[in-house]
Amino acid sequence: MTATAFAFAPGDIVRVKDDWPERRGPAHIRTPYYVRGVQGQIVRHLGDFPNPEDLAFGRPAEPRPLYHVRFKKGVIWAEDRADDALLVEIFGHWLEKP
């Protein structure tokens, strides 16, 4: 897949894939477990970068889009205030439309 296969814009609602590749064998995952399966909102596209999940194993790494995704903190952790949010950098191949 190329970076252009993943096109999200600011304001898009996305869900982080509920995937656990580390259960299938050695893996280097940059997506925090606590946001997997959680819905968030694209804030901005940060650029396209080589996939660190491949780089960690010395494999060729295609550029992948990296996004800032905002999550309502209360969806992840119980203690929150109305304006609490969490901003996470997530590569596009981990995101899907809900």
N, C-alpha and C positions, 0 to 999 in steps of 0.2 A: 504494500500500500504506500501511496505517496502522501505527502503532507496535504496536498490539495483535496484528498479524499475526506478530510476532516475539516469541515467548515462551520464553525460556530461564530456567532456575532455577539457583541455585548447585549445583555438583556435576555439572551436565549436561556430557557430552562433546560437543564440537563440532569442526567442521573449518572453517577459513577457506577461502572459495571461492578456487579457483585461477583467478582472472580477471585480465585485464590491460587494463582499459579505456583506459589511456594509449596502447596500441598502435592504438586505433581512432580516435584524434584527441585534441584538447585535453581534458585531464581534470585534476581536482584530487582526488587520492587520499589519504586519511588512513590507509589500511591498509598497514603496512610490507610490502615485497615479500618479505622473508625469512620471513614467517609464512604467506604464501599457499600453500594446499594442505596446511598443517600442522594436526594435531589438537591440541586443547588442552581445558581445562576451565574452565567458567564459575565465577568466584569471586563476583561480585556484579553486580547491575544498578545502574548509576550514575544512572539517570534517563533521560528522553526529551528529546532536543535536536534543533533543526533540522538537517537533513542538510547538513554543510559542503561536500559535493561539489556541491550545488546552489547554496548561498550564494555560493561562490567565483565563480560566473558570473551572479549577480544573479537567479537563478531562484527561484520560490516553493519553499520548503523544508519538506517535511512533517517533523514530529517523528519521530525514530527512536530506538529504545532503544540506549543505550551500555552496554557491559559491560566489566568487567575479566576478561580471559581469561589463565589461567596456562598456560605452555608449559614442558615439560621442556627445559632448555637444550641438552642433548645431542642432541635431535632437530633443533635448528637449527644449532648449532655443535659441532664435535668436542670442544673442550676444555671439560670440565665435571666436576663432582663429583656424587655421588649426590643431594645436596640442592639443587643449582643449579636455579633456575627463572627464567623471564622473565615479567613481568606487563605486558600490553599492553591499552590501551583500544581496543576495536573496536566499531563500530556493527553492530547486529543484522542489517542487510541483507547483510553480508559473511559471516555465519555460517550453517552448515547442519549438520544431523545427519549423522554419518558413516555 
